[in-house]
C-alpha cells in the first residue's frame, strides 16, 4: 500500500459531496505526516475513538422539485479526522468478503487498496445494473418489470439494528478489534447528534452509513436473489424485480415482509410502477459506454496536458474563457507532476488516441468545441420527444441531466439560454435549470434556496466568468449562508441588494476572517479554523490546486444531483 492511499481515497470521495468538508480535509492533510497511511491507521483512528463528541457539518442538499415545492435532504458531513478514520475502516472492511454486497447490489460497492476511491464510482453501478436488466428482459420478453422504492431508507434503519449488524459481521471475520470499536464509536456519534429525536437512524452523509445500510439489507438481497432466480436488482433504496404477472405479486409480498421485519417500508402505490419487459426494452435509455467515454477521453487528455505542460495552463485557461468553455484548470505543483498510477492506466486505455505527440492549446480547445456540438445536437434531438410512460420519462430525464450537466461547462450563453428554455418546465431538471440561470444572470438567490450542492455546482462555473455575483434576499437562513460561504471560499464577491449584515462565523471565515472560526459551540468550524492556521486565507488557492496527482478532477455541475443517496 502506498503512503497516501487513505488520504487520496478520502479526498476523492468527499470532494464531490461537500466543498466545505473537502477544504477542511485539505487543511488536515497539509503536513507530510498527516498524509501517510501510518498516520491514518494509528493516529486518526485512535483520535476518532477517543473523541466521543459528534463533529458534523449539518447542511441541506437539493433533492427534488415536486408540485412547485423544493425538497431537500439533510446531510451530516463528518469532521476531517473522522473522515480519515472512516476511510481506514471502509478500506479494511474491503479485505473481507463478509462486508461485500451480494451480486444483486449495484451501489456503494467496496473496492481494493489499488483504487483511489472508497467505493466504486456510481456510474459504473448504474451501467452494470442497466445492462443486466436489459439482458434479462431480452431473455424473458413475456415477463413483467416492477419498480419499488424504500421509504426514507437510511433514517429508517435503527441504530440498534445497525449496531447489531456491525458487531455480527465483525465477529464473523478476523478484522482488527480497533476497527470494530471505531464503527461502534461512529454509530454512538450518530445517536448523539440525534439526541432530540424519538427515532434515531443512520445519518445521510457519512460514508460509513452506506456500508452499514448494505450490511443491513444483505439477507433481504440474498433471499430475493434466490426466490426470483437472480431477477432482482437493488441500487441503494431503488429495487427492480422481473417475473411473470403472478410471480411479481408473490415477490412484492415477500419483499414487503422482509423489509417489514427490519422496520422498513416500501413507498405506496404511487411510487411503485410495473411495465412489460418488451416495453422496458423500448423505453429504458442507458448512458452507454461510448457516450460516457467521450467526456472521459477529453478530461484524461486535458489532465495529461496540464501535467506535461504546466507553463501553458494560463494560456489554455484564457483560451477556454474566450471560447465560452468553463473548465477551470487547477494548478499542479512541481512535486506532483510525476505520472500517477491512474494516469498510467488511462494512458494504456487511450494508448493510440494521439500517439506520443503532445496536443497544442488550439487542438485541445477545438476538441472541446467539437464535443460541445455533439452534446448540443444530441440534446436538441432528445429534449422534445413525447414520452407517455413513467419508465420512458425517467430514463429520458436521466439522459437530459447527463447532457445538460456537460453543456453547462462547454456551451455558449446563447446555447445555454436555449437549453434553459427547453428544460424550464421539467421539474426533474430544476437543479440544472437554476444553475444555468445563475450563470447567465450572476444572480445566485434562487440557487441558494436549493441547497449547498447547488451553490457548489454554480460557484464552480460562475468563477470562470465573474468574480462578483448578486444576491437579493435580505435575511438568508442558516443553510443559505452556507451557500453564500461556498461562493466566498471560491474567492467570489457578493453584491447584496440592500444592506445585509451576516454575522455568522462560517461566512466570516470564508471571507478571510480566519479568527471568526474560533467558537467553542461549533466543533466542526473550530477545528476547520485551527487546521487552516493563523495565516492569510488560502481557501481559493487550495480549491484551485490538486492535492496530488491521483486526485480526481471534479465537475460539480455534473455530479451535484448524485452526491448522496438514502
C-alpha positions as CSV (number, residue, x, y, z in Angstrom):
1,X,0.0,0.0,0.0
2,X,1.5,3.4,-0.9
3,X,1.9,6.1,1.7
4,X,-1.1,8.3,0.7
5,X,-3.7,5.6,-0.1
6,X,-6.2,6.5,2.6
7,X,-5.7,10.3,2.1
8,X,-6.5,10.2,-1.6
9,X,-9.5,7.9,-1.1
10,X,-11.0,10.3,1.4
11,X,-10.2,13.3,-0.9
12,X,-11.8,11.8,-3.9
13,X,-15.0,10.7,-2.2
14,X,-15.7,13.9,-0.3
15,X,-14.6,16.4,-3.0
16,X,-17.8,15.6,-5.0
17,X,-20.0,15.8,-1.9
18,X,-19.2,18.9,0.1
19,X,-16.7,21.6,-0.7
20,X,-16.5,22.7,2.9
21,X,-15.6,19.2,4.1
22,X,-13.1,19.0,1.3
23,X,-11.4,22.2,2.3
24,X,-11.2,21.1,6.0
25,X,-9.7,17.8,4.8
26,X,-7.1,19.5,2.6
27,X,-6.0,21.6,5.6
28,X,-5.9,18.5,7.8
29,X,-3.6,16.8,5.2
30,X,-1.4,19.9,4.9
31,X,1.6,18.2,6.6
32,X,3.7,15.4,5.4
33,X,2.9,13.2,8.4
34,X,-0.9,13.5,8.2
35,X,-0.9,12.3,4.6
36,X,0.6,8.9,5.4
37,X,-1.3,5.7,5.9
38,X,0.6,5.2,9.1
39,X,-1.0,8.4,10.5
40,X,-4.4,7.4,9.2
41,X,-4.3,3.9,10.8
42,X,-2.6,4.7,14.0
43,X,-3.3,8.3,14.8
44,X,-6.5,9.3,13.1
45,X,-8.3,6.1,14.2
46,X,-7.2,6.4,17.8
47,X,-8.1,10.1,17.9
48,X,-11.6,9.3,16.5
49,X,-12.2,6.6,19.1
50,X,-11.1,8.8,22.0
51,X,-13.2,11.8,20.8
52,X,-16.8,10.8,21.9
53,X,-18.3,14.1,20.8
54,X,-20.1,14.2,17.4
55,X,-18.4,16.5,15.0
56,X,-20.5,17.1,11.9
57,X,-21.3,19.9,9.5
58,X,-25.1,19.8,9.1
59,X,-26.3,21.1,5.7
60,X,-29.1,20.8,3.2
61,X,-28.8,19.4,-0.3
62,X,-31.3,19.8,-3.1
63,X,-33.3,16.5,-3.6
64,X,-36.3,17.1,-5.8
65,X,-38.7,19.7,-7.1
66,X,-42.3,18.4,-6.8
67,X,-45.6,20.3,-7.1
68,X,-43.6,23.6,-7.2
69,X,-42.0,22.7,-3.9
70,X,-38.3,22.3,-3.2
71,X,-37.5,19.2,-1.2
72,X,-34.1,18.9,0.4
73,X,-32.1,16.2,2.0
74,X,-30.4,16.8,5.4
75,X,-26.7,15.9,5.2
76,X,-24.3,15.3,8.1
77,X,-20.7,15.6,6.9
78,X,-18.0,14.3,9.4
79,X,-15.0,16.4,10.5
80,X,-11.7,15.7,8.7
81,X,-10.2,13.4,11.3
82,X,-13.4,11.2,11.3
83,X,-13.3,11.2,7.5
84,X,-9.8,9.8,7.5
85,X,-10.7,7.2,10.2
86,X,-13.8,6.3,8.4
87,X,-11.8,5.8,5.2
88,X,-9.4,3.4,7.1
89,X,-12.4,1.5,8.4
90,X,-14.0,1.0,5.0
91,X,-10.7,0.2,3.4
92,X,-10.1,-2.5,6.0
93,X,-13.6,-3.9,5.5
94,X,-12.9,-4.3,1.8
95,X,-10.5,-7.1,2.6
96,X,-13.2,-9.4,4.0
97,X,-15.9,-11.0,1.8
98,X,-18.4,-10.7,4.6
99,X,-18.6,-6.9,4.2
100,X,-19.1,-7.1,0.4
101,X,-22.6,-6.9,-1.0
102,X,-24.3,-9.7,-3.0
103,X,-24.2,-9.7,-6.8
104,X,-27.7,-8.1,-7.0
105,X,-26.5,-4.8,-5.4
106,X,-25.0,-2.1,-7.6
107,X,-24.5,0.8,-5.2
108,X,-21.6,1.7,-2.8
109,X,-19.5,-1.3,-3.8
110,X,-16.3,-1.8,-1.9
111,X,-13.0,-1.5,-3.9
112,X,-9.5,-2.8,-3.4
113,X,-6.5,-0.9,-2.0
114,X,-5.4,-0.3,-5.6
115,X,-8.4,2.0,-6.3
116,X,-8.2,5.7,-5.4
117,X,-11.8,5.7,-4.1
118,X,-13.6,4.4,-1.1
119,X,-16.5,3.0,-3.2
120,X,-16.8,2.2,-6.9
121,X,-18.0,5.2,-8.9
122,X,-21.8,5.4,-9.0
123,X,-21.9,5.5,-12.8
124,X,-20.4,2.0,-13.1
125,X,-23.1,0.6,-10.9
126,X,-25.9,2.3,-12.9
127,X,-24.5,1.0,-16.2
128,X,-23.9,-2.6,-14.9
129,X,-27.4,-2.8,-13.5
130,X,-28.9,-1.5,-16.7
131,X,-27.0,-4.0,-18.8
132,X,-28.0,-6.9,-16.5
133,X,-31.7,-5.9,-16.6
134,X,-31.6,-5.5,-20.3
135,X,-30.2,-8.9,-20.9
136,X,-32.8,-10.5,-18.6
137,X,-35.6,-8.7,-20.4
138,X,-34.3,-9.9,-23.7
139,X,-34.3,-13.4,-22.4
140,X,-37.7,-13.1,-20.8
141,X,-39.6,-10.9,-23.2
142,X,-43.1,-12.0,-22.0
143,X,-42.4,-11.1,-18.3
144,X,-43.0,-8.0,-16.2
145,X,-40.6,-5.5,-14.7
146,X,-41.7,-3.9,-11.4
147,X,-40.1,-1.0,-9.6
148,X,-40.0,-0.4,-5.8
149,X,-38.6,2.3,-3.6
150,X,-37.8,2.0,0.1
151,X,-39.3,4.9,2.1
152,X,-36.9,7.2,4.0
153,X,-34.3,4.4,3.8
154,X,-31.2,5.5,5.9
155,X,-33.1,7.4,8.6
156,X,-35.4,4.3,9.0
157,X,-32.5,1.9,9.7
158,X,-32.5,2.0,13.5
159,X,-29.1,2.5,15.2
160,X,-29.8,-0.6,17.4
161,X,-30.2,-2.7,14.2
162,X,-27.1,-1.1,12.7
163,X,-25.1,-1.8,15.8
164,X,-26.2,-5.5,15.9
165,X,-25.4,-6.0,12.2
166,X,-22.0,-4.3,12.6
167,X,-21.0,-6.5,15.6
168,X,-22.2,-9.7,14.0
169,X,-20.3,-9.1,10.7
170,X,-17.1,-8.1,12.5
171,X,-17.3,-11.2,14.7
172,X,-17.6,-13.4,11.5
173,X,-14.2,-12.0,10.3
174,X,-10.8,-11.6,11.7
175,X,-10.9,-7.8,11.4
176,X,-8.9,-5.9,13.9
177,X,-10.8,-5.2,17.1
178,X,-9.9,-1.5,16.9
179,X,-11.9,-1.3,13.6
180,X,-14.9,-2.9,15.3
181,X,-14.6,-0.3,18.1
182,X,-14.3,2.5,15.6
183,X,-17.5,1.5,13.9
184,X,-19.4,1.4,17.2
185,X,-18.0,4.8,18.1
186,X,-19.3,6.2,14.8
187,X,-22.8,4.8,15.5
188,X,-22.6,6.3,19.0
189,X,-21.9,9.7,17.5
190,X,-24.8,9.3,15.1
191,X,-27.0,8.7,18.1
192,X,-25.7,11.7,20.0
193,X,-26.3,14.1,17.1
194,X,-30.0,12.9,17.1
195,X,-30.4,13.3,20.9
196,X,-33.6,15.2,20.4
197,X,-35.2,12.7,18.0
198,X,-37.5,9.9,19.0
199,X,-36.4,7.9,16.0
200,X,-32.6,7.5,15.8
201,X,-31.5,6.1,12.4
202,X,-28.4,6.2,10.2
203,X,-27.3,9.6,9.2
204,X,-27.2,10.6,5.5
205,X,-23.7,11.9,4.7
206,X,-21.0,9.7,6.3
207,X,-19.6,7.1,4.0
208,X,-19.9,4.5,6.8
209,X,-23.7,4.7,6.6
210,X,-23.6,3.3,3.1
211,X,-21.6,0.2,4.3
212,X,-24.0,-0.3,7.2
213,X,-27.1,0.0,5.0
214,X,-25.8,-2.6,2.6
215,X,-25.0,-4.9,5.5
216,X,-28.5,-4.5,7.0
217,X,-30.1,-5.4,3.7
218,X,-27.7,-8.3,2.9
219,X,-30.1,-11.1,3.9
220,X,-33.0,-9.4,2.1
221,X,-30.9,-9.2,-1.1
222,X,-29.7,-12.8,-0.8
223,X,-33.3,-14.1,-0.2
224,X,-34.8,-12.1,-3.0
225,X,-32.0,-13.2,-5.4
226,X,-32.8,-16.8,-4.5
227,X,-36.6,-16.8,-4.8
228,X,-36.5,-14.7,-8.0
229,X,-33.8,-16.8,-9.6
230,X,-31.5,-13.8,-9.9
231,X,-34.1,-11.5,-11.3
232,X,-33.7,-8.9,-8.5
233,X,-31.6,-5.7,-8.6
234,X,-31.0,-3.0,-5.9
235,X,-29.4,0.4,-6.2
236,X,-29.5,2.0,-2.7
237,X,-33.3,2.2,-2.0
238,X,-34.4,1.6,-5.6
239,X,-35.4,-2.1,-6.3
240,X,-36.3,-3.8,-9.6
241,X,-37.7,-7.3,-10.0
242,X,-38.6,-9.3,-13.1
243,X,-41.1,-12.2,-13.3
244,X,-44.4,-13.3,-14.7
245,X,-47.5,-11.3,-13.7
246,X,-48.3,-13.8,-11.0
247,X,-44.6,-14.1,-9.8
248,X,-44.1,-10.4,-9.3
249,X,-47.2,-10.3,-7.0
250,X,-45.6,-13.1,-4.9
251,X,-42.2,-11.3,-5.0
252,X,-43.6,-8.0,-4.0
253,X,-45.3,-9.5,-1.0
254,X,-42.2,-11.3,0.1
255,X,-40.1,-8.2,-0.3
256,X,-42.5,-6.2,1.8
257,X,-42.4,-8.9,4.5
258,X,-38.6,-9.0,4.6
259,X,-38.4,-5.2,4.9
260,X,-41.1,-5.0,7.5
261,X,-39.1,-7.3,9.7
262,X,-36.4,-4.6,9.6
263,X,-39.0,-1.9,10.3
264,X,-38.5,-0.6,6.7
265,X,-41.4,0.2,4.4
266,X,-41.9,0.5,0.6
267,X,-43.4,3.6,-0.8
268,X,-47.1,3.5,-1.5
269,X,-48.6,2.6,-4.9
270,X,-47.8,6.0,-6.5
271,X,-44.1,5.2,-6.3
272,X,-44.5,1.6,-7.5
273,X,-44.8,1.0,-11.2
274,X,-44.9,-2.0,-13.5
275,X,-44.1,-2.4,-17.2
276,X,-43.7,-5.3,-19.6
277,X,-40.2,-6.5,-20.4
278,X,-40.9,-5.6,-24.0
279,X,-41.8,-2.0,-23.1
280,X,-38.8,-1.8,-20.8
281,X,-36.5,-2.5,-23.7
282,X,-38.3,0.1,-25.8
283,X,-38.2,2.8,-23.1
284,X,-35.2,2.4,-20.9
285,X,-32.3,4.6,-22.1
286,X,-28.8,3.9,-20.9
287,X,-25.9,6.3,-20.7
288,X,-23.9,4.0,-22.9
289,X,-20.2,3.4,-22.8
290,X,-19.5,5.4,-26.0
291,X,-21.3,8.5,-24.7
292,X,-19.6,8.5,-21.3
293,X,-16.2,7.7,-22.8
294,X,-16.3,10.9,-24.9
295,X,-16.2,13.1,-21.9
296,X,-13.7,11.0,-20.0
297,X,-11.3,10.9,-23.0
298,X,-11.2,14.7,-23.1
299,X,-10.6,15.0,-19.4
300,X,-7.8,12.4,-19.4
301,X,-6.0,14.2,-22.3
302,X,-6.6,17.6,-20.6
303,X,-5.1,16.4,-17.3
304,X,-2.1,14.9,-19.0
305,X,-1.6,18.1,-20.9
306,X,-1.6,20.0,-17.6
307,X,0.9,17.7,-16.0
308,X,3.2,17.7,-19.1
309,X,2.9,21.5,-20.0
310,X,2.4,23.5,-16.7
311,X,3.8,26.6,-18.4
312,X,0.8,26.6,-20.8
313,X,-2.0,26.4,-18.2
314,X,-2.7,30.1,-18.1
315,X,-2.8,30.3,-21.9
316,X,-5.2,27.3,-22.0
317,X,-7.4,28.9,-19.3
318,X,-7.5,32.2,-21.2
319,X,-8.4,30.4,-24.5
320,X,-11.1,28.3,-22.8
321,X,-12.7,31.5,-21.5
322,X,-12.5,33.2,-24.9
323,X,-14.4,30.2,-26.4
324,X,-17.0,30.0,-23.6
325,X,-15.6,26.8,-22.1
326,X,-15.9,26.8,-18.3
327,X,-13.4,24.1,-17.4
328,X,-11.3,25.8,-14.8
329,X,-7.9,24.2,-14.7
330,X,-6.3,23.7,-11.3
331,X,-2.6,24.4,-10.8
332,X,-0.4,21.4,-10.3
333,X,2.7,22.0,-8.2
334,X,6.2,20.8,-9.2
335,X,6.2,17.9,-6.7
336,X,3.1,16.2,-8.1
337,X,3.8,16.2,-11.8
338,X,5.1,12.7,-11.9
339,X,2.8,10.3,-13.5
340,X,0.3,8.6,-11.2
341,X,-1.0,5.0,-11.2
342,X,-4.3,6.2,-12.6
343,X,-2.6,8.2,-15.4
344,X,-0.6,5.2,-16.5
345,X,-3.8,3.0,-16.6
346,X,-5.7,5.6,-18.5
347,X,-2.8,6.2,-20.9
348,X,-2.9,2.5,-21.7
349,X,-6.7,2.7,-22.2
350,X,-6.4,5.5,-24.7
351,X,-3.0,4.4,-25.8
352,X,-3.2,5.0,-29.5
353,X,-5.5,8.0,-29.3
354,X,-2.9,10.7,-30.0
355,X,0.3,8.6,-30.1
356,X,3.2,10.2,-28.3
357,X,2.5,13.6,-29.7
358,X,1.6,16.5,-27.3
359,X,-1.5,18.3,-28.3
360,X,-1.4,22.1,-28.6
361,X,-3.7,24.5,-26.8
362,X,-5.7,25.2,-30.0
363,X,-6.1,21.5,-30.7
364,X,-7.5,20.8,-27.1
365,X,-9.9,23.8,-27.4
366,X,-11.1,22.6,-30.8
367,X,-11.7,19.1,-29.5
368,X,-13.9,20.5,-26.7
369,X,-15.8,22.6,-29.2
370,X,-16.5,19.5,-31.2
371,X,-17.6,17.7,-28.1
372,X,-20.0,20.6,-27.3
373,X,-21.5,20.4,-30.7
374,X,-22.1,16.6,-30.3
375,X,-23.8,17.2,-27.0
376,X,-25.9,20.1,-28.2
377,X,-27.1,18.2,-31.3
378,X,-28.0,15.2,-29.1
379,X,-29.8,17.4,-26.6
380,X,-31.9,19.0,-29.4
381,X,-32.8,15.6,-30.8
382,X,-34.0,14.3,-27.4
383,X,-35.4,17.1,-25.4
384,X,-38.8,17.5,-27.2
385,X,-39.5,13.8,-27.5
386,X,-43.1,13.0,-26.4
387,X,-43.0,10.1,-23.9
388,X,-46.2,8.8,-22.4
389,X,-44.9,6.3,-19.8
390,X,-43.2,6.5,-16.4
391,X,-40.1,4.5,-17.2
392,X,-39.5,6.3,-20.5
393,X,-39.7,9.6,-18.8
394,X,-37.4,8.5,-16.0
395,X,-34.8,7.3,-18.5
396,X,-35.3,10.4,-20.7
397,X,-34.7,12.8,-17.8
398,X,-31.6,10.9,-16.7
399,X,-30.1,11.3,-20.2
400,X,-31.1,15.0,-20.3
401,X,-29.4,15.6,-16.9
402,X,-26.3,13.9,-18.2
403,X,-26.2,16.1,-21.3
404,X,-27.1,19.4,-19.6
405,X,-24.5,18.8,-16.9
406,X,-21.8,18.8,-19.5
407,X,-23.2,21.6,-21.6
408,X,-23.0,23.9,-18.6
409,X,-19.2,23.6,-18.9
410,X,-19.0,23.7,-22.7
411,X,-21.8,25.8,-24.3
412,X,-22.0,29.5,-25.1
413,X,-24.5,31.6,-23.1
414,X,-26.6,31.8,-26.2
415,X,-26.9,28.0,-26.4
416,X,-27.4,27.8,-22.6
417,X,-30.4,30.2,-23.0
418,X,-31.8,27.8,-25.5
419,X,-31.2,24.8,-23.2
420,X,-32.7,26.7,-20.2
421,X,-35.9,27.4,-22.2
422,X,-36.3,23.8,-23.2
423,X,-36.0,22.4,-19.7
424,X,-37.8,25.2,-17.8
425,X,-40.9,23.1,-17.3
426,X,-39.2,19.8,-16.4
427,X,-39.1,19.5,-12.6
428,X,-36.5,16.8,-12.8
429,X,-34.1,19.3,-14.2
430,X,-34.8,22.1,-11.8
431,X,-31.2,22.0,-10.4
432,X,-29.6,22.3,-13.8
433,X,-32.1,25.0,-14.9
434,X,-31.3,27.2,-11.9
435,X,-27.5,26.7,-12.3
436,X,-27.8,27.9,-15.9
437,X,-29.9,30.9,-14.8
438,X,-27.4,31.8,-12.1
439,X,-24.5,31.5,-14.5
440,X,-26.1,33.8,-17.1
441,X,-27.6,36.4,-14.7
442,X,-25.0,36.2,-12.0
443,X,-27.9,36.3,-9.5
444,X,-27.5,33.4,-7.1
445,X,-30.6,34.0,-5.0
446,X,-32.6,31.0,-6.3
447,X,-29.6,28.6,-6.4
448,X,-29.0,29.2,-2.7
449,X,-32.6,28.2,-2.0
450,X,-32.0,24.8,-3.5
451,X,-29.1,23.8,-1.2
452,X,-25.4,23.8,-0.7
453,X,-24.8,21.2,-3.5
454,X,-26.5,23.7,-5.9
455,X,-24.3,26.5,-4.6
456,X,-21.2,24.4,-5.0
457,X,-22.1,23.5,-8.6
458,X,-22.9,27.0,-9.6
459,X,-19.8,28.6,-8.0
460,X,-17.5,26.3,-9.9
461,X,-18.6,27.5,-13.3
462,X,-19.5,31.1,-12.3
463,X,-16.0,31.8,-11.0
464,X,-14.7,31.3,-14.6
465,X,-17.0,34.1,-15.8
466,X,-17.0,36.5,-13.0
467,X,-15.6,37.2,-9.5
468,X,-18.8,39.1,-8.5
469,X,-22.3,37.8,-8.0
470,X,-25.6,39.3,-6.9
471,X,-27.9,38.2,-4.0
472,X,-31.3,39.7,-3.4
473,X,-32.5,38.1,-0.2
474,X,-32.1,40.4,2.8
475,X,-32.4,37.7,5.6
476,X,-30.7,34.4,4.4
477,X,-31.3,31.4,6.7
478,X,-28.5,29.2,8.1
479,X,-28.3,27.0,5.1
480,X,-28.4,29.9,2.6
481,X,-25.5,31.4,4.5
482,X,-23.6,28.2,3.9
483,X,-24.2,28.6,0.2
484,X,-23.0,32.2,0.4
485,X,-19.9,31.0,2.2
486,X,-19.2,28.5,-0.6
487,X,-19.0,31.4,-3.1
488,X,-16.7,33.2,-0.7
489,X,-14.5,30.2,-0.4
490,X,-14.1,30.3,-4.2
491,X,-13.0,33.9,-4.0
492,X,-16.2,35.4,-5.4
493,X,-17.5,38.7,-4.0
494,X,-21.2,39.1,-3.3
495,X,-23.3,42.3,-4.0
496,X,-26.3,42.4,-1.8
497,X,-29.5,44.1,-3.0
498,X,-29.8,46.0,0.3
499,X,-27.5,46.4,3.3
500,X,-27.1,43.0,4.8
501,X,-25.0,42.2,7.9
502,X,-24.2,38.5,8.1
503,X,-22.7,37.7,11.5
504,X,-22.2,34.0,11.0
505,X,-18.7,32.7,11.8
506,X,-18.6,30.4,8.7
507,X,-19.3,33.3,6.3
508,X,-16.7,35.5,8.0
509,X,-14.2,32.6,7.9
510,X,-14.9,32.0,4.2
511,X,-14.5,35.8,3.6
512,X,-11.0,35.7,5.1
513,X,-11.5,36.4,8.8
514,X,-9.7,33.4,10.0
515,X,-10.2,34.2,13.7
516,X,-14.0,34.0,13.2
517,X,-13.9,30.3,13.4
518,X,-12.7,30.3,17.0
519,X,-16.0,29.5,18.7
520,X,-16.4,26.6,21.2
521,X,-20.1,25.8,20.3
522,X,-19.3,24.7,16.8
523,X,-16.7,21.9,16.9
524,X,-16.6,21.5,13.1
525,X,-15.9,25.2,12.4
526,X,-13.5,25.4,15.4
527,X,-11.4,22.5,14.0
528,X,-11.7,23.9,10.5
529,X,-10.1,27.2,11.6
530,X,-7.4,25.5,13.7
531,X,-6.3,23.4,10.7
532,X,-6.2,26.4,8.5
533,X,-3.9,28.2,10.9
534,X,-3.4,31.8,11.7
535,X,-2.3,32.8,8.2
536,X,-3.8,34.8,5.4
537,X,-6.8,33.0,3.8
538,X,-5.8,30.1,1.5
539,X,-9.3,28.9,0.6
540,X,-9.3,30.0,-3.1
541,X,-5.7,28.9,-3.6
542,X,-6.5,25.4,-2.2
543,X,-9.6,25.0,-4.3
544,X,-7.6,25.9,-7.4
545,X,-5.0,23.2,-6.9
546,X,-4.8,19.4,-6.8
547,X,-4.0,17.6,-3.6
548,X,-1.8,15.2,-5.5
549,X,-1.5,13.6,-8.9
550,X,-4.2,11.0,-8.1
551,X,-6.9,13.4,-7.2
552,X,-10.0,13.1,-9.5
553,X,-10.9,16.1,-11.5
554,X,-14.3,17.0,-10.1
555,X,-17.1,18.7,-12.1
556,X,-19.8,19.7,-9.6
557,X,-22.5,20.8,-12.0
558,X,-22.4,17.3,-13.5
559,X,-22.5,15.3,-10.2
560,X,-24.4,17.7,-7.9
561,X,-27.5,15.6,-8.1
562,X,-25.8,12.3,-7.3
563,X,-23.6,13.1,-4.3
564,X,-25.7,11.3,-1.7
565,X,-28.4,8.7,-1.7
566,X,-30.6,7.2,1.0
